[in-house]
Amino acid sequence: MLCWEGGSRLGRCTRSACSRAYVDTSRNGRRRYCTARCGNTEAVMRHRSRQSYPKP
């Protein structure tokens, strides 16, 4: 794959706790996570960090 595409479709998961590499097979070439699970975990973490909890 590296010789065929020149390495432009190889990536590393952007989730901080993951160190997996992947081959981007998406049409637009903008994949950021190795799996949907990593993407969902990151989205939940971002959502929870934005929430404000009422102070007692």
PyMOL commands that place a pseudoatom at each C-alpha (Angstrom):
pseudoatom trace, name=CA, resn=MET, resi=1, chain=A, elem=C, hetatm=0, pos=[0.000, 0.000, 0.000]
pseudoatom trace, name=CA, resn=LEU, resi=2, chain=A, elem=C, hetatm=0, pos=[2.811, 2.380, 0.788]
pseudoatom trace, name=CA, resn=CYS, resi=3, chain=A, elem=C, hetatm=0, pos=[4.349, 2.029, -2.672]
pseudoatom trace, name=CA, resn=TRP, resi=4, chain=A, elem=C, hetatm=0, pos=[1.017, 2.336, -4.434]
pseudoatom trace, name=CA, resn=GLU, resi=5, chain=A, elem=C, hetatm=0, pos=[-0.314, 5.475, -2.738]
pseudoatom trace, name=CA, resn=GLY, resi=6, chain=A, elem=C, hetatm=0, pos=[2.947, 7.043, -1.623]
pseudoatom trace, name=CA, resn=GLY, resi=7, chain=A, elem=C, hetatm=0, pos=[1.936, 6.996, 2.039]
pseudoatom trace, name=CA, resn=SER, resi=8, chain=A, elem=C, hetatm=0, pos=[-0.583, 9.828, 1.698]
pseudoatom trace, name=CA, resn=ARG, resi=9, chain=A, elem=C, hetatm=0, pos=[-3.384, 7.685, 3.119]
pseudoatom trace, name=CA, resn=LEU, resi=10, chain=A, elem=C, hetatm=0, pos=[-1.539, 6.436, 6.182]
pseudoatom trace, name=CA, resn=GLY, resi=11, chain=A, elem=C, hetatm=0, pos=[-2.458, 8.029, 9.476]
pseudoatom trace, name=CA, resn=ARG, resi=12, chain=A, elem=C, hetatm=0, pos=[-2.235, 7.797, 13.219]
pseudoatom trace, name=CA, resn=CYS, resi=13, chain=A, elem=C, hetatm=0, pos=[-5.257, 7.939, 15.505]
pseudoatom trace, name=CA, resn=THR, resi=14, chain=A, elem=C, hetatm=0, pos=[-5.682, 11.423, 17.008]
pseudoatom trace, name=CA, resn=ARG, resi=15, chain=A, elem=C, hetatm=0, pos=[-7.171, 10.124, 20.245]
pseudoatom trace, name=CA, resn=SER, resi=16, chain=A, elem=C, hetatm=0, pos=[-4.551, 10.762, 22.938]
pseudoatom trace, name=CA, resn=ALA, resi=17, chain=A, elem=C, hetatm=0, pos=[-4.921, 7.347, 24.579]
pseudoatom trace, name=CA, resn=CYS, resi=18, chain=A, elem=C, hetatm=0, pos=[-4.586, 5.428, 21.293]
pseudoatom trace, name=CA, resn=SER, resi=19, chain=A, elem=C, hetatm=0, pos=[-1.404, 4.798, 19.359]
pseudoatom trace, name=CA, resn=ARG, resi=20, chain=A, elem=C, hetatm=0, pos=[-2.779, 2.800, 16.422]
pseudoatom trace, name=CA, resn=ALA, resi=21, chain=A, elem=C, hetatm=0, pos=[-1.962, 3.489, 12.806]
pseudoatom trace, name=CA, resn=TYR, resi=22, chain=A, elem=C, hetatm=0, pos=[-4.523, 3.075, 10.023]
pseudoatom trace, name=CA, resn=VAL, resi=23, chain=A, elem=C, hetatm=0, pos=[-5.002, 3.276, 6.280]
pseudoatom trace, name=CA, resn=ASP, resi=24, chain=A, elem=C, hetatm=0, pos=[-7.514, 5.958, 5.343]
pseudoatom trace, name=CA, resn=THR, resi=25, chain=A, elem=C, hetatm=0, pos=[-10.057, 4.364, 3.018]
pseudoatom trace, name=CA, resn=SER, resi=26, chain=A, elem=C, hetatm=0, pos=[-12.570, 7.200, 3.147]
pseudoatom trace, name=CA, resn=ARG, resi=27, chain=A, elem=C, hetatm=0, pos=[-13.548, 9.006, -0.048]
pseudoatom trace, name=CA, resn=ASN, resi=28, chain=A, elem=C, hetatm=0, pos=[-12.350, 12.446, 1.016]
pseudoatom trace, name=CA, resn=GLY, resi=29, chain=A, elem=C, hetatm=0, pos=[-9.206, 11.305, 2.856]
pseudoatom trace, name=CA, resn=ARG, resi=30, chain=A, elem=C, hetatm=0, pos=[-10.001, 13.072, 6.125]
pseudoatom trace, name=CA, resn=ARG, resi=31, chain=A, elem=C, hetatm=0, pos=[-10.169, 10.168, 8.543]
pseudoatom trace, name=CA, resn=ARG, resi=32, chain=A, elem=C, hetatm=0, pos=[-8.851, 11.079, 12.029]
pseudoatom trace, name=CA, resn=TYR, resi=33, chain=A, elem=C, hetatm=0, pos=[-9.489, 7.992, 14.157]
pseudoatom trace, name=CA, resn=CYS, resi=34, chain=A, elem=C, hetatm=0, pos=[-8.545, 4.340, 13.710]
pseudoatom trace, name=CA, resn=THR, resi=35, chain=A, elem=C, hetatm=0, pos=[-12.073, 3.135, 14.523]
pseudoatom trace, name=CA, resn=ALA, resi=36, chain=A, elem=C, hetatm=0, pos=[-15.511, 4.598, 15.113]
pseudoatom trace, name=CA, resn=ARG, resi=37, chain=A, elem=C, hetatm=0, pos=[-15.136, 3.615, 18.757]
pseudoatom trace, name=CA, resn=CYS, resi=38, chain=A, elem=C, hetatm=0, pos=[-12.103, 5.902, 19.176]
pseudoatom trace, name=CA, resn=GLY, resi=39, chain=A, elem=C, hetatm=0, pos=[-13.997, 8.731, 17.482]
pseudoatom trace, name=CA, resn=ASN, resi=40, chain=A, elem=C, hetatm=0, pos=[-17.043, 8.255, 19.711]
pseudoatom trace, name=CA, resn=THR, resi=41, chain=A, elem=C, hetatm=0, pos=[-14.925, 8.106, 22.867]
pseudoatom trace, name=CA, resn=GLU, resi=42, chain=A, elem=C, hetatm=0, pos=[-13.211, 11.358, 21.902]
pseudoatom trace, name=CA, resn=ALA, resi=43, chain=A, elem=C, hetatm=0, pos=[-16.559, 13.023, 21.154]
pseudoatom trace, name=CA, resn=VAL, resi=44, chain=A, elem=C, hetatm=0, pos=[-17.953, 11.994, 24.550]
pseudoatom trace, name=CA, resn=MET, resi=45, chain=A, elem=C, hetatm=0, pos=[-14.852, 13.368, 26.278]
pseudoatom trace, name=CA, resn=ARG, resi=46, chain=A, elem=C, hetatm=0, pos=[-15.210, 16.715, 24.453]
pseudoatom trace, name=CA, resn=HIS, resi=47, chain=A, elem=C, hetatm=0, pos=[-18.924, 16.872, 25.291]
pseudoatom trace, name=CA, resn=ARG, resi=48, chain=A, elem=C, hetatm=0, pos=[-18.388, 16.152, 28.962]
pseudoatom trace, name=CA, resn=SER, resi=49, chain=A, elem=C, hetatm=0, pos=[-15.633, 18.746, 29.238]
pseudoatom trace, name=CA, resn=ARG, resi=50, chain=A, elem=C, hetatm=0, pos=[-17.988, 21.445, 27.858]
pseudoatom trace, name=CA, resn=GLN, resi=51, chain=A, elem=C, hetatm=0, pos=[-20.834, 20.709, 30.280]
pseudoatom trace, name=CA, resn=SER, resi=52, chain=A, elem=C, hetatm=0, pos=[-21.115, 22.969, 33.273]
pseudoatom trace, name=CA, resn=TYR, resi=53, chain=A, elem=C, hetatm=0, pos=[-22.411, 21.416, 36.452]
pseudoatom trace, name=CA, resn=PRO, resi=54, chain=A, elem=C, hetatm=0, pos=[-24.399, 23.547, 38.933]
pseudoatom trace, name=CA, resn=LYS, resi=55, chain=A, elem=C, hetatm=0, pos=[-22.482, 24.360, 42.094]
pseudoatom trace, name=CA, resn=PRO, resi=56, chain=A, elem=C, hetatm=0, pos=[-24.232, 23.300, 45.325]
for i in range(1, 56): cmd.bond("trace and resi %d" % i, "trace and resi %d" % (i + 1))
show_as sticks, trace
zoom trace
